Amino acid sequence: MDFTLSEMHRQAAEVVRRFAQTEVAPTIREWDRRHEMNPAILPRMAELGLLGICIPARYGGQGFDYITLGLVCEELERVDTSLRVVMSVHVGLCSLALLQWGSEEQKQRFLVPQARGEKIGAYALTEPGHGSDAAHLETSARRRGDVYILNGEKMWISLANKADHFLLFARTNPEAANAADGISAFMVTRDMKGVTTGDIHGKLGVRAGSTGWIALQDVEVPLENRLGEEGEGFKIAMSALDNGRYTVAAGATGLIRACLEESLAYARERRTFGKPIAEHQLIKQKLAYMALWYDTARLLYLRVGWMKNQGLRNTRETSQAKWYATEHSVKAALEAVQIHGAYGYSDEYNVERYLRNSKGAVIYEGTSEIHQLMQADYALGIRRDRPLRCELPAYDAEAWQQSS
Ligand code: CAA
């Protein structure tokens, strides 16, 4: 068993760390206070190649592996969750689904501009009345000749107001005996008539990010924009979540690291009862747990990255990594605020933002409760993964770095 990261991994992580520390950290508090996404972020992430980091070069990407995707997410969320959310929806949920399920023509039309960062992708599954119970979504897609007519509403969609392309799920067969079998996947574009989007205001966290809604009114989506076969949408949605959840796990690991690093610095400098608080045993205990949670979360996500590189099915391992890392990022943020005392309760220190940002990830991309049910069913042998018509391709360094 080899746990060493390659030079390529280390360099990629270093570039992203420098970007996040020098270009994002100095102003993130202000953007968070304003509840606005810094408009320079997406173009800069595109320029750095992050928006196509693990997409083969022939599809406009950088040709790095899935482990690099995880490391990038960790580094980004080390500074702010809003940056990692971009990677989750644009790369994890949208571009990787195109790589897995798209026809060659769809890859050229949608994936190439997304990987180059010329177009932004998002993922639209959730609806006002359907979050965890995604199989019962209500947005309808009625076939009329060579088009589908889509009607409905999507809610809690990251980058809804920023994205150009939406991987969107709608019901094509309301009669299907099994609700999941009646869903299809579509690439909907912002310029289609009948598409409107807006931002959701008043969020607890990820305030420097963009979360919104999409309304679809008689939107004509051409047949060639359907991803996969009719009725295959739920499987596409779930497989996309295997990629999105991986990025969430890696990002939450970065959030644990942020809490740990800033608590270590504060504990060394802050003095009470005549000594640095780092010398008080109850503070040490908190730091020890945070270090343990960081290492465990990191090992869990790196295992998933390795499995993805090998082309191994990883739904169970991804769910476990996401569940563990996000739950422990909340715990780490609570402890970080506690260590900072009253200062941690104000936005003078970053840990206050970390605590608010940590909460969303135990809800989106599968609540902790959904992951617990999945894990119990795997353990009981009730849940088994079946092979898919299109699997996420294993990483092949030579092929992925060839530009044609
Ligand atoms: N990949 C591919 N196919 C999969 C799959 C996967 N990971 N998981 C299940 N499937 C397939 C199954 O094999 C099954 O197919 P067959 O009938 O042919 O065997 C089919 O999907 C249906 O499976 P199940 O009935 O077993 O359903 P399930 O138990 O897998 O799913 C659930 C139930 C776990 C509750 C699931 O609906 C779920 O994960 N819900 C949470 C949804 C979620 O995470 N939403 C967040 C959306 S993203 C977001 O938060 C917003 C954003 O902008 C980021």
Boltz pocket constraint, residues with backbone or C-beta under 6 A from the ligand:
constraints:
  - pocket:
      binder: B
      contacts: [[A, 89], [A, 123], [A, 125], [A, 126], [A, 131], [A, 132], [A, 133], [A, 134], [A, 135], [A, 155], [A, 156], [A, 157], [A, 158], [A, 180], [A, 234], [A, 235], [A, 236], [A, 238], [A, 239], [A, 240], [A, 241], [A, 242], [A, 315], [A, 363], [A, 364], [A, 365], [A, 366], [A, 367], [A, 370], [A, 374], [A, 384], [A, 385], [A, 386], [A, 388]]
      max_distance: 6.0
